[in-house]
């Protein structure tokens, strides 16, 4: 919410401080979203799991879908 508010303010005020705030807030929001999706939701980097780098219980059988989704999420966050 903070990133959205700073982004909206920067859009209308165009100050250097708002631009720096926008970059910082957006970077932090993206980092938190990626952390939550990868580590909490998908269990990425679980070395003791029966599924390579994923959590034990998966909803989908094909593990490639998870890794493709991760790459797509990264690309969509950095290029949108």
Secondary structure as GFF3:
##gff-version 3
##sequence-region A 1 80
A	DSSP	alpha_helix	2	13	.	.	.	ID=ss1
A	DSSP	alpha_helix	16	35	.	.	.	ID=ss2
A	DSSP	pi_helix	36	41	.	.	.	ID=ss3
A	DSSP	alpha_helix	64	78	.	.	.	ID=ss4
###
